[in-house]
C-alpha cells in the first residue's frame, strides 16, 4: 500500500458516514415527502377518456370540475373530459361508501399541433391540423392569457 491510500480510505469512510448521517436521512425524507406524485390519469384538453372500473360505482367526485368532468356511462364506465389546464383528483366510491378509486388527473394541451405566438402582452394560439388556424380557447386558457398580459403590462410600467 502506498502513503496516500490511508487518506483515501479515511475520505471514503467519512463519505459513507455522512451519507447515512441524520442530516442526509432527514434531507432524503423531506425530498420524498414533498415529491409531487405523477398523475395516474392524463387527459388532453377538450378530449374524452374512458375509465373502466373493477367494481360498480355509486358516487363519483371530481375535485375541481373546471379542470375535468366525469360522465357516468354505466356503473363500471366513466367518461372523463378535460375542461381546463391543471391537476385535480377523481374519487369513486361504491354503494357502501368505500373507495374504489382515488387518483390524480392531469389535463394538458396536445403539444404536437399547437403554436403560440407572443407579441409583447398579446398572445395568439393557433391549431395546426393540418393548416394553422386560430384555435378554440377555453375559459381557462383565456384567463391564463389575461394573467400573462397583466403581468407583462405591470413589468412594462416599471
OpenMM code with the backbone's topology and positions (N, CA, C; nanometers):
from openmm import Vec3, app, unit

residues = "UNK UNK UNK UNK UNK UNK UNK UNK UNK UNK UNK UNK UNK UNK UNK UNK UNK UNK UNK UNK UNK UNK UNK UNK UNK UNK UNK UNK UNK UNK UNK UNK UNK UNK UNK UNK UNK UNK UNK UNK UNK UNK UNK UNK UNK UNK UNK UNK UNK UNK UNK UNK UNK UNK UNK UNK UNK UNK UNK UNK UNK UNK UNK UNK UNK UNK UNK UNK UNK UNK UNK UNK UNK UNK UNK UNK UNK UNK UNK UNK UNK UNK UNK UNK UNK UNK UNK UNK UNK UNK UNK UNK UNK UNK UNK UNK UNK UNK UNK UNK UNK UNK UNK UNK UNK UNK UNK UNK UNK UNK UNK UNK UNK UNK UNK UNK UNK UNK UNK UNK UNK UNK UNK UNK UNK UNK UNK UNK UNK UNK UNK UNK UNK UNK UNK UNK UNK UNK UNK UNK UNK UNK UNK UNK UNK UNK UNK UNK UNK UNK UNK UNK UNK UNK UNK UNK UNK UNK".split()
positions = [
    Vec3(0.0837, -0.1177, 0.0000),
    Vec3(0.0000, 0.0000, 0.0000),
    Vec3(0.0879, 0.1237, 0.0000),
    Vec3(0.0451, 0.2268, -0.0759),
    Vec3(0.1252, 0.3478, -0.0782),
    Vec3(0.0685, 0.4497, 0.0208),
    Vec3(0.1482, 0.5587, 0.0461),
    Vec3(0.1182, 0.6554, 0.1513),
    Vec3(-0.0220, 0.7148, 0.1434),
    Vec3(-0.0673, 0.7571, 0.0265),
    Vec3(-0.1950, 0.8278, 0.0125),
    Vec3(-0.3165, 0.7390, 0.0330),
    Vec3(-0.2992, 0.6081, 0.0312),
    Vec3(-0.4150, 0.5194, 0.0412),
    Vec3(-0.4836, 0.5306, 0.1764),
    Vec3(-0.4079, 0.5591, 0.2836),
    Vec3(-0.4685, 0.5748, 0.4158),
    Vec3(-0.5666, 0.6926, 0.4152),
    Vec3(-0.5274, 0.8022, 0.3526),
    Vec3(-0.6136, 0.9204, 0.3460),
    Vec3(-0.7339, 0.8954, 0.2552),
    Vec3(-0.7116, 0.8205, 0.1482),
    Vec3(-0.8197, 0.7871, 0.0560),
    Vec3(-0.9248, 0.7028, 0.1260),
    Vec3(-0.8802, 0.6044, 0.2050),
    Vec3(-0.9744, 0.5209, 0.2793),
    Vec3(-1.0482, 0.6024, 0.3852),
    Vec3(-0.9787, 0.6953, 0.4502),
    Vec3(-1.0431, 0.7810, 0.5504),
    Vec3(-1.1493, 0.8686, 0.4868),
    Vec3(-1.1201, 0.9233, 0.3682),
    Vec3(-1.2175, 1.0073, 0.2977),
    Vec3(-1.3381, 0.9243, 0.2558),
    Vec3(-1.3137, 0.8029, 0.2100),
    Vec3(-1.4247, 0.7165, 0.1691),
    Vec3(-1.5101, 0.6791, 0.2889),
    Vec3(-1.4454, 0.6495, 0.4021),
    Vec3(-1.5205, 0.6161, 0.5232),
    Vec3(-1.6029, 0.7355, 0.5702),
    Vec3(-1.5452, 0.8557, 0.5640),
    Vec3(-1.6180, 0.9766, 0.6050),
    Vec3(-1.7373, 1.0002, 0.5135),
    Vec3(-1.7193, 0.9782, 0.3835),
    Vec3(-1.8302, 0.9965, 0.2899),
    Vec3(-1.9422, 0.8978, 0.3205),
    Vec3(-1.9059, 0.7741, 0.3553),
    Vec3(-2.0071, 0.6742, 0.3905),
    Vec3(-2.0822, 0.7123, 0.5163),
    Vec3(-2.0114, 0.7668, 0.6146),
    Vec3(-2.0754, 0.8098, 0.7394),
    Vec3(-2.1683, 0.9273, 0.7131),
    Vec3(-2.1221, 1.0241, 0.6309),
    Vec3(-2.2055, 1.1407, 0.6011),
    Vec3(-2.3307, 1.1025, 0.5236),
    Vec3(-2.3188, 1.0036, 0.4340),
    Vec3(-2.4349, 0.9622, 0.3544),
    Vec3(-2.5450, 0.9056, 0.4417),
    Vec3(-2.5084, 0.8489, 0.5568),
    Vec3(-2.6077, 0.7903, 0.6463),
    Vec3(-2.6280, 0.8729, 0.7724),
    Vec3(-2.5791, 0.9962, 0.7706),
    Vec3(-2.5940, 1.0832, 0.8876),
    Vec3(-2.7397, 1.1253, 0.9031),
    Vec3(-2.7779, 1.1701, 1.0229),
    Vec3(-2.9162, 1.2160, 1.0432),
    Vec3(-2.9553, 1.3287, 0.9486),
    Vec3(-2.8595, 1.4154, 0.9138),
    Vec3(-2.8906, 1.5262, 0.8223),
    Vec3(-2.9227, 1.4730, 0.6834),
    Vec3(-2.8418, 1.3796, 0.6334),
    Vec3(-2.8660, 1.3240, 0.5000),
    Vec3(-2.9975, 1.2470, 0.4957),
    Vec3(-3.0256, 1.1707, 0.6014),
    Vec3(-3.1502, 1.0942, 0.6073),
    Vec3(-3.2697, 1.1892, 0.6131),
    Vec3(-3.2598, 1.2967, 0.6919),
    Vec3(-3.3688, 1.3947, 0.7007),
    Vec3(-3.3918, 1.4632, 0.5668),
    Vec3(-3.2838, 1.4976, 0.4957),
    Vec3(-3.2976, 1.5611, 0.3645),
    Vec3(-3.3642, 1.4665, 0.2651),
    Vec3(-3.3270, 1.3384, 0.2703),
    Vec3(-3.3875, 1.2392, 0.1813),
    Vec3(-3.5363, 1.2221, 0.2121),
    Vec3(-3.5704, 1.2151, 0.3417),
    Vec3(-3.7115, 1.2024, 0.3809),
    Vec3(-3.7912, 1.3248, 0.3396),
    Vec3(-3.7330, 1.4445, 0.3542),
    Vec3(-3.8012, 1.5690, 0.3151),
    Vec3(-3.8300, 1.5673, 0.1652),
    Vec3(-3.7314, 1.5247, 0.0856),
    Vec3(-3.7498, 1.5191, -0.0600),
    Vec3(-3.8596, 1.4203, -0.0965),
    Vec3(-3.8646, 1.3048, -0.0292),
    Vec3(-3.9680, 1.2056, -0.0575),
    Vec3(-4.1061, 1.2572, -0.0189),
    Vec3(-4.1163, 1.3257, 0.0960),
    Vec3(-4.2457, 1.3770, 0.1425),
    Vec3(-4.2981, 1.4869, 0.0517),
    Vec3(-4.2090, 1.5680, -0.0065),
    Vec3(-4.2507, 1.6812, -0.0876),
    Vec3(-4.2483, 1.6529, -0.2368),
    Vec3(-4.2178, 1.5313, -0.2751),
    Vec3(-4.2198, 1.4961, -0.4161),
    Vec3(-4.3640, 1.4930, -0.4642),
    Vec3(-4.3883, 1.5547, -0.5788),
    Vec3(-4.5227, 1.5565, -0.6353),
    Vec3(-4.5432, 1.4271, -0.7122),
    Vec3(-4.6414, 1.3447, -0.6712),
    Vec3(-4.6624, 1.2180, -0.7416),
    Vec3(-4.7102, 1.2414, -0.8845),
    Vec3(-4.6683, 1.1546, -0.9705),
    Vec3(-4.7088, 1.1613, -1.1109),
    Vec3(-4.8575, 1.1289, -1.1212),
    Vec3(-4.9348, 1.2088, -1.1966),
    Vec3(-5.0777, 1.1788, -1.2096),
    Vec3(-5.0996, 1.0441, -1.2782),
    Vec3(-5.1964, 0.9699, -1.2292),
    Vec3(-5.2253, 0.8380, -1.2849),
    Vec3(-5.3076, 0.8479, -1.4127),
    Vec3(-5.3883, 0.9533, -1.4233),
    Vec3(-5.4765, 0.9670, -1.5391),
    Vec3(-5.4432, 1.0983, -1.6095),
    Vec3(-5.4088, 1.0887, -1.7353),
    Vec3(-5.3801, 1.2079, -1.8166),
    Vec3(-5.4913, 1.2248, -1.9189),
    Vec3(-5.5398, 1.3474, -1.9313),
    Vec3(-5.6462, 1.3782, -2.0265),
    Vec3(-5.6027, 1.5010, -2.1058),
    Vec3(-5.6255, 1.4994, -2.2349),
    Vec3(-5.5952, 1.6136, -2.3197),
    Vec3(-5.7131, 1.7106, -2.3143),
    Vec3(-5.6841, 1.8393, -2.3090),
    Vec3(-5.7869, 1.9429, -2.3044),
    Vec3(-5.8871, 1.9245, -2.4180),
    Vec3(-6.0147, 1.9302, -2.3845),
    Vec3(-6.1255, 1.9158, -2.4802),
    Vec3(-6.1348, 1.7766, -2.5431),
    Vec3(-6.0743, 1.6769, -2.4799),
    Vec3(-6.0841, 1.5388, -2.5245),
    Vec3(-6.1464, 1.4551, -2.4134),
    Vec3(-6.1995, 1.3405, -2.4515),
    Vec3(-6.2599, 1.2479, -2.3555),
    Vec3(-6.1714, 1.1262, -2.3397),
    Vec3(-6.1772, 1.0677, -2.2226),
    Vec3(-6.1031, 0.9451, -2.1945),
    Vec3(-6.1939, 0.8510, -2.1165),
    Vec3(-6.1967, 0.7249, -2.1550),
    Vec3(-6.2821, 0.6260, -2.0893),
    Vec3(-6.2055, 0.5618, -1.9739),
    Vec3(-6.2739, 0.5502, -1.8596),
    Vec3(-6.2171, 0.4845, -1.7419),
    Vec3(-6.3074, 0.3669, -1.7079),
    Vec3(-6.2514, 0.2459, -1.7107),
    Vec3(-6.3248, 0.1243, -1.6746),
    Vec3(-6.2960, 0.0920, -1.5286),
    Vec3(-6.3993, 0.0564, -1.4545),
    Vec3(-6.3870, 0.0268, -1.3119),
    Vec3(-6.3990, -0.1225, -1.2862),
    Vec3(-6.3298, -0.1689, -1.1822),
    Vec3(-6.3352, -0.3107, -1.1464),
    Vec3(-6.4622, -0.3446, -1.0705),
    Vec3(-6.5234, -0.2435, -1.0068),
    Vec3(-6.6462, -0.2629, -0.9283),
    Vec3(-6.7485, -0.1562, -0.9679),
    Vec3(-6.8764, -0.1799, -0.9438),
    Vec3(-6.9774, -0.0783, -0.9744),
    Vec3(-6.9622, 0.0445, -0.8837),
    Vec3(-6.9736, 0.1616, -0.9434),
    Vec3(-6.9601, 0.2870, -0.8690),
    Vec3(-7.0969, 0.3392, -0.8274),
    Vec3(-7.1018, 0.3984, -0.7079),
    Vec3(-7.2245, 0.4613, -0.6608),
    Vec3(-7.2094, 0.6136, -0.6569),
    Vec3(-7.0864, 0.6612, -0.6277),
    Vec3(-7.0605, 0.8047, -0.6165),
    Vec3(-6.9330, 0.8390, -0.6916),
    Vec3(-6.9379, 0.9481, -0.7710),
    Vec3(-6.8217, 0.9957, -0.8453),
    Vec3(-6.7983, 1.1409, -0.8051),
    Vec3(-6.6752, 1.1706, -0.7620),
    Vec3(-6.6418, 1.3055, -0.7163),
    Vec3(-6.5190, 1.3540, -0.7929),
    Vec3(-6.5313, 1.4732, -0.8509),
    Vec3(-6.4186, 1.5397, -0.9161),
    Vec3(-6.3794, 1.6565, -0.8267),
    Vec3(-6.2515, 1.6648, -0.7898),
    Vec3(-6.2056, 1.7709, -0.7005),
    Vec3(-6.2341, 1.9103, -0.7547),
    Vec3(-6.2005, 1.9363, -0.8805),
    Vec3(-6.2255, 2.0660, -0.9425),
    Vec3(-6.2910, 2.0441, -1.0782),
    Vec3(-6.4228, 2.0622, -1.0870),
    Vec3(-6.4931, 2.0365, -1.2131),
    Vec3(-6.4590, 2.1337, -1.3259),
    Vec3(-6.3843, 2.2411, -1.2951),
    Vec3(-6.3399, 2.3308, -1.4021),
    Vec3(-6.2192, 2.2730, -1.4757),
    Vec3(-6.1530, 2.1741, -1.4157),
    Vec3(-6.0384, 2.1097, -1.4802),
    Vec3(-6.0819, 1.9839, -1.5543),
    Vec3(-6.1654, 1.9017, -1.4915),
    Vec3(-6.2129, 1.7779, -1.5556),
    Vec3(-6.3575, 1.7538, -1.5178),
    Vec3(-6.4258, 1.6820, -1.6057),
    Vec3(-6.5664, 1.6482, -1.5838),
    Vec3(-6.5811, 1.4973, -1.6024),
    Vec3(-6.6686, 1.4366, -1.5243),
    Vec3(-6.6928, 1.2924, -1.5373),
    Vec3(-6.8386, 1.2692, -1.5714),
    Vec3(-6.8617, 1.1872, -1.6730),
    Vec3(-6.9953, 1.1455, -1.7114),
    Vec3(-7.0052, 0.9958, -1.6864),
    Vec3(-7.1108, 0.9541, -1.6188),
    Vec3(-7.1287, 0.8129, -1.5885),
    Vec3(-7.1997, 0.7473, -1.7061),
    Vec3(-7.1306, 0.6570, -1.7733),
    Vec3(-7.1889, 0.5839, -1.8870),
    Vec3(-7.2729, 0.4677, -1.8348),
    Vec3(-7.2149, 0.3909, -1.7425),
    Vec3(-7.2849, 0.2868, -1.6672),
    Vec3(-7.2085, 0.2707, -1.5363),
    Vec3(-7.2498, 0.1785, -1.4511),
    Vec3(-7.1903, 0.1691, -1.3169),
    Vec3(-7.0413, 0.1330, -1.3176),
    Vec3(-6.9904, 0.0826, -1.4298),
    Vec3(-6.8492, 0.0458, -1.4382),
    Vec3(-6.7713, 0.1247, -1.5430),
    Vec3(-6.8342, 0.2238, -1.6050),
    Vec3(-6.7676, 0.3010, -1.7103),
    Vec3(-6.7921, 0.4502, -1.6905),
    Vec3(-6.6807, 0.5259, -1.6846),
    Vec3(-6.6869, 0.6715, -1.6757),
    Vec3(-6.6218, 0.7309, -1.7994),
    Vec3(-6.6667, 0.8499, -1.8369),
    Vec3(-6.6008, 0.9240, -1.9429),
    Vec3(-6.5497, 1.0532, -1.8810),
    Vec3(-6.4159, 1.0699, -1.8785),
    Vec3(-6.3545, 1.1922, -1.8276),
    Vec3(-6.3286, 1.2866, -1.9431),
    Vec3(-6.3587, 1.4138, -1.9247),
    Vec3(-6.3357, 1.5150, -2.0270),
    Vec3(-6.2497, 1.6256, -1.9677),
    Vec3(-6.1429, 1.6629, -2.0401),
    Vec3(-6.0563, 1.7724, -1.9967),
    Vec3(-6.1222, 1.9061, -2.0233),
    Vec3(-6.1473, 1.9850, -1.9181),
    Vec3(-6.2163, 2.1143, -1.9304),
    Vec3(-6.1227, 2.2338, -1.9181),
    Vec3(-6.0157, 2.2190, -1.8406),
    Vec3(-5.9220, 2.3289, -1.8196),
    Vec3(-5.7871, 2.2734, -1.7812),
    Vec3(-5.6828, 2.3547, -1.7923),
    Vec3(-5.5483, 2.3095, -1.7591),
    Vec3(-5.5319, 2.2906, -1.6104),
    Vec3(-5.4512, 2.1929, -1.5716),
    Vec3(-5.4170, 2.1761, -1.4317),
    Vec3(-5.4338, 2.0333, -1.3853),
    Vec3(-5.4307, 2.0196, -1.2523),
    Vec3(-5.4462, 1.8877, -1.1915),
    Vec3(-5.5577, 1.8922, -1.0887),
    Vec3(-5.6266, 1.7826, -1.0775),
    Vec3(-5.7315, 1.7661, -0.9785),
    Vec3(-5.7331, 1.6186, -0.9403),
    Vec3(-5.8352, 1.5765, -0.8693),
    Vec3(-5.8421, 1.4345, -0.8345),
    Vec3(-5.9799, 1.3789, -0.8658),
    Vec3(-5.9851, 1.2474, -0.8758),
    Vec3(-6.1074, 1.1730, -0.9030),
    Vec3(-6.1229, 1.0713, -0.7911),
    Vec3(-6.2372, 1.0762, -0.7230),
    Vec3(-6.2669, 0.9808, -0.6158),
    Vec3(-6.3951, 0.9078, -0.6541),
    Vec3(-6.3901, 0.7748, -0.6501),
    Vec3(-6.5074, 0.6939, -0.6823),
    Vec3(-6.5344, 0.6027, -0.5631),
    Vec3(-6.6595, 0.6032, -0.5168),
    Vec3(-6.6996, 0.5221, -0.4018),
    Vec3(-6.8014, 0.4175, -0.4445),
    Vec3(-6.8015, 0.3040, -0.3743),
    Vec3(-6.9017, 0.2012, -0.4009),
    Vec3(-7.0284, 0.2297, -0.3196),
    Vec3(-7.1249, 0.1400, -0.3254),
    Vec3(-7.2535, 0.1571, -0.2578),
    Vec3(-7.2371, 0.1756, -0.1066),
    Vec3(-7.1369, 0.1118, -0.0484),
    Vec3(-7.1134, 0.1215, 0.0957),
    Vec3(-7.0285, 0.2411, 0.1360),
    Vec3(-6.9886, 0.3250, 0.0402),
    Vec3(-6.9060, 0.4413, 0.0701),
    Vec3(-6.7572, 0.4108, 0.0752),
    Vec3(-6.7187, 0.2918, 0.0339),
    Vec3(-6.5774, 0.2534, 0.0320),
    Vec3(-6.5127, 0.3002, -0.0980),
    Vec3(-6.3875, 0.3478, -0.0909),
    Vec3(-6.3222, 0.3965, -0.2130),
    Vec3(-6.2874, 0.2837, -0.3099),
    Vec3(-6.3235, 0.3044, -0.4354),
    Vec3(-6.2858, 0.2135, -0.5437),
    Vec3(-6.1616, 0.2700, -0.6115),
    Vec3(-6.1606, 0.4020, -0.6264),
    Vec3(-6.0525, 0.4701, -0.6973),
    Vec3(-6.0317, 0.6070, -0.6356),
    Vec3(-5.9071, 0.6462, -0.6181),
    Vec3(-5.8710, 0.7802, -0.5717),
    Vec3(-5.7423, 0.8154, -0.6438),
    Vec3(-5.7535, 0.8839, -0.7571),
    Vec3(-5.6384, 0.9113, -0.8432),
    Vec3(-5.6314, 1.0578, -0.8813),
    Vec3(-5.5100, 1.1012, -0.9122),
    Vec3(-5.4878, 1.2362, -0.9627),
    Vec3(-5.5099, 1.2383, -1.1132),
    Vec3(-5.5667, 1.3491, -1.1612),
    Vec3(-5.5914, 1.3694, -1.3037),
    Vec3(-5.5116, 1.4922, -1.3467),
    Vec3(-5.4424, 1.4820, -1.4591),
    Vec3(-5.3721, 1.5970, -1.5167),
    Vec3(-5.4326, 1.6266, -1.6528),
    Vec3(-5.4723, 1.7517, -1.6733),
    Vec3(-5.5272, 1.7939, -1.8023),
    Vec3(-5.4265, 1.8894, -1.8659),
    Vec3(-5.3873, 1.8581, -1.9893),
    Vec3(-5.2909, 1.9411, -2.0601),
    Vec3(-5.3291, 1.9496, -2.2075),
    Vec3(-5.2632, 2.0377, -2.2767),
    Vec3(-5.2863, 2.0550, -2.4202),
    Vec3(-5.2016, 1.9545, -2.4966),
    Vec3(-5.2529, 1.9133, -2.6106),
    Vec3(-5.1771, 1.8293, -2.7009),
    Vec3(-5.0696, 1.9177, -2.7623),
    Vec3(-4.9432, 1.8851, -2.7418),
    Vec3(-4.8346, 1.9745, -2.7826),
    Vec3(-4.8028, 1.9710, -2.9314),
    Vec3(-4.8266, 1.8619, -2.9980),
    Vec3(-4.7820, 1.8451, -3.1346),
    Vec3(-4.8400, 1.9413, -3.2354),
    Vec3(-4.9619, 1.9871, -3.2174),
    Vec3(-5.0260, 2.0657, -3.3217),
    Vec3(-5.0581, 2.2090, -3.2805),
    Vec3(-5.0122, 2.2526, -3.1661),
    Vec3(-5.0433, 2.3868, -3.1192),
    Vec3(-4.9227, 2.4779, -3.1366),
    Vec3(-4.9508, 2.6011, -3.1708),
    Vec3(-4.8471, 2.7017, -3.1872),
    Vec3(-4.8928, 2.8273, -3.1151),
    Vec3(-4.8069, 2.8830, -3.0326),
    Vec3(-4.8385, 3.0069, -2.9609),
    Vec3(-4.7459, 3.1156, -3.0080),
    Vec3(-4.8025, 3.2295, -3.0433),
    Vec3(-4.7243, 3.3447, -3.0888),
    Vec3(-4.7367, 3.4534, -2.9834),
    Vec3(-4.6209, 3.5010, -2.9342),
    Vec3(-4.6178, 3.6059, -2.8309),
    Vec3(-4.5715, 3.7356, -2.8946),
    Vec3(-4.6537, 3.8393, -2.8836),
    Vec3(-4.6182, 3.9745, -2.9274),
    Vec3(-4.6360, 4.0663, -2.8075),
    Vec3(-4.5294, 4.0815, -2.7307),
    Vec3(-4.5329, 4.1539, -2.6032),
    Vec3(-4.6436, 4.0961, -2.5163),
    Vec3(-4.7481, 4.1718, -2.4842),
    Vec3(-4.8537, 4.1214, -2.3957),
    Vec3(-4.9619, 4.0457, -2.4717),
    Vec3(-4.9546, 4.0445, -2.6033),
    Vec3(-5.0569, 3.9790, -2.6846),
    Vec3(-5.0143, 3.8358, -2.7178),
    Vec3(-5.1041, 3.7412, -2.6943),
    Vec3(-5.0749, 3.6002, -2.7214),
    Vec3(-5.1803, 3.5459, -2.8164),
    Vec3(-5.1341, 3.4798, -2.9215),
    Vec3(-5.2260, 3.4182, -3.0170),
    Vec3(-5.1962, 3.2689, -3.0215),
    Vec3(-5.2995, 3.1864, -3.0110),
    Vec3(-5.2839, 3.0416, -3.0156),
    Vec3(-5.3417, 2.9901, -3.1463),
    Vec3(-5.2612, 2.9105, -3.2166),
    Vec3(-5.3029, 2.8524, -3.3438),
    Vec3(-5.3055, 2.7004, -3.3319),
    Vec3(-5.4019, 2.6401, -3.3955),
    Vec3(-5.4092, 2.4953, -3.4042),
    Vec3(-5.3680, 2.4581, -3.5462),
    Vec3(-5.2672, 2.3755, -3.5600),
    Vec3(-5.2108, 2.3436, -3.6916),
    Vec3(-5.2435, 2.1993, -3.7302),
    Vec3(-5.3682, 2.1751, -3.7653),
    Vec3(-5.4168, 2.0419, -3.8016),
    Vec3(-5.4992, 2.0486, -3.9290),
    Vec3(-5.4587, 2.0329, -4.0428),
    Vec3(-5.3216, 2.0327, -4.0931),
    Vec3(-5.2700, 2.1738, -4.1205),
    Vec3(-5.3603, 2.2740, -4.1307),
    Vec3(-5.3186, 2.4115, -4.1547),
    Vec3(-5.3378, 2.4916, -4.0268),
    Vec3(-5.2545, 2.5919, -4.0081),
    Vec3(-5.2624, 2.6719, -3.8861),
    Vec3(-5.3798, 2.7691, -3.8932),
    Vec3(-5.4685, 2.7566, -3.7945),
    Vec3(-5.5853, 2.8435, -3.7824),
    Vec3(-5.5993, 2.8827, -3.6365),
    Vec3(-5.6700, 2.9926, -3.6123),
    Vec3(-5.6900, 3.0352, -3.4741),
    Vec3(-5.7577, 2.9227, -3.3960),
    Vec3(-5.7029, 2.8899, -3.2810),
    Vec3(-5.7513, 2.7780, -3.2009),
    Vec3(-5.8670, 2.8204, -3.1121),
    Vec3(-5.9536, 2.7255, -3.0827),
    Vec3(-6.0585, 2.7466, -2.9829),
    Vec3(-5.9912, 2.7560, -2.8474),
    Vec3(-6.0264, 2.8561, -2.7694),
    Vec3(-5.9683, 2.8745, -2.6368),
    Vec3(-6.0749, 2.8553, -2.5306),
    Vec3(-6.0431, 2.7739, -2.4338),
    Vec3(-6.1339, 2.7540, -2.3220),
    Vec3(-6.1248, 2.8738, -2.2280),
    Vec3(-6.2149, 2.8820, -2.1340),
    Vec3(-6.2112, 2.9910, -2.0355),
    Vec3(-6.0819, 2.9868, -1.9559),
    Vec3(-6.0316, 2.8673, -1.9248),
    Vec3(-5.9052, 2.8543, -1.8508),
    Vec3(-5.7892, 2.9129, -1.9308),
    Vec3(-5.7865, 2.8867, -2.0618),
    Vec3(-5.6807, 2.9428, -2.1461),
    Vec3(-5.6911, 3.0941, -2.1540),
    Vec3(-5.8144, 3.1453, -2.1689),
    Vec3(-5.8330, 3.2894, -2.1752),
    Vec3(-5.7888, 3.3571, -2.0457),
    Vec3(-5.8197, 3.2972, -1.9310),
    Vec3(-5.7753, 3.3519, -1.8023),
    Vec3(-5.6234, 3.3522, -1.7940),
    Vec3(-5.5606, 3.2448, -1.8406),
    Vec3(-5.4145, 3.2373, -1.8399),
    Vec3(-5.3533, 3.3471, -1.9264),
    Vec3(-5.4085, 3.3677, -2.0445),
    Vec3(-5.3580, 3.4707, -2.1348),
    Vec3(-5.3755, 3.6099, -2.0731),
    Vec3(-5.4923, 3.6344, -2.0099),
    Vec3(-5.5151, 3.7642, -1.9441),
    Vec3(-5.4158, 3.7869, -1.8315),
    Vec3(-5.3876, 3.6818, -1.7526),
    Vec3(-5.2930, 3.6943, -1.6409),
    Vec3(-5.1524, 3.7249, -1.6924),
    Vec3(-5.1114, 3.6608, -1.8007),
    Vec3(-4.9797, 3.6868, -1.8589),
    Vec3(-4.9736, 3.8296, -1.9114),
    Vec3(-5.0803, 3.8734, -1.9791),
    Vec3(-5.0841, 4.0101, -2.0319),
    Vec3(-5.0759, 4.1132, -1.9196),
    Vec3(-5.1494, 4.0900, -1.8110),
    Vec3(-5.1436, 4.1829, -1.6969),
    Vec3(-5.0054, 4.1864, -1.6364),
    Vec3(-4.9423, 4.0692, -1.6215),
    Vec3(-4.8073, 4.0644, -1.5652),
    Vec3(-4.7088, 4.1387, -1.6558),
    Vec3(-4.7238, 4.1230, -1.7873),
    Vec3(-4.6354, 4.1934, -1.8810),
    Vec3(-4.6579, 4.3434, -1.8766),
    Vec3(-4.7829, 4.3856, -1.8609),
    Vec3(-4.8119, 4.5293, -1.8537),
    Vec3(-4.7553, 4.5909, -1.7270),
    Vec3(-4.7614, 4.5182, -1.6163),
    Vec3(-4.7045, 4.5677, -1.4901),
    Vec3(-4.5536, 4.5808, -1.5050),
    Vec3(-4.4889, 4.4818, -1.5687),
    Vec3(-4.3441, 4.4872, -1.5898),
    Vec3(-4.3049, 4.6023, -1.6813),
    Vec3(-4.3887, 4.6345, -1.7809),
    Vec3(-4.3581, 4.7434, -1.8746),
    Vec3(-4.3663, 4.8791, -1.8055),
    Vec3(-4.4514, 4.8917, -1.7027),
    Vec3(-4.4688, 5.0184, -1.6325),
    Vec3(-4.3505, 5.0530, -1.5439),
    Vec3(-4.2722, 4.9525, -1.5057),
    Vec3(-4.1580, 4.9768, -1.4137),
    Vec3(-4.0450, 5.0500, -1.4787),
] * unit.nanometer
topology = app.Topology()
chain = topology.addChain("A")
for resn in residues:
    res = topology.addResidue(resn, chain)
    for name in ("N", "CA", "C"):
        topology.addAtom(name, app.Element.getBySymbol(name[0]), res)
